[in-house]
Amino acid sequence: MEYIYGTWHWAISGFLIGLTMLVLTYFGKSFGMSSNLRTMCSMAGAGKFSDFFKMDWREQKWSLVVVLGAFVGGFIAFYFLSDGSGVVINQDTITQLTSLGIDAPNGKLMPDAIFSVETLQSPKGFAILLVGGLLIGFGTRYAGGCTSGHAISGLSNLQLPSLVAVIGFFIGGLAMAHFILPILYKTT
């Protein structure tokens, strides 16, 4: 009962992810969230406009269950299996973010200084989110998949390109957090 009303222990999700990977490997499937976007675009007829989307989406429709599961699982976890205390972040991280003018989450998943409607309406906030989104989209396609696909599926299948991609994700994340973010949100 301890895990139902508090923050879940990391071993529970790790076990469930590992079990999911075993089942997918048994059925000869691979996992990744970004591939679902391609499947949905193909279903909507994007293949008429781009060769990238010319694929038999019916072969991949099983993976859309993963997207549905992410939404349903997130809803169930948030509304029925958590105590409402929110995400716990290290106090040093909160202090560093506050020095950049980024608010503490206070139970929210995303800080308002980056993801609020007001920020989106400012030229700087809109530009940061637009360029960030484009870089993520380009990087995902260039790397041949997203973080979940490479870090979970690719590494569990011992794929060297996934190891290289995951190392790149970590280097990029560290560079963003320690060098680029302070430049973008420098307070005067």
Secondary structure, DSSP 8 states (H G I E B T S, - for coil): -HHHHS---HHHHHHHHHHHHHHHHHTT----SHHHHHHHHHHTTGGGT-GGG-S-GGGTGGGHHHHHHHHHHHHHHHHHS--S------HHHHHHHHHTT----TT-SS-HHHHSHHHHHSHHHHHHHHHHHHHHHHHHHHTTS-HHIIIIIIHHTT-HHHHHHHHHHHHHHHHIIIIIHHHHT---
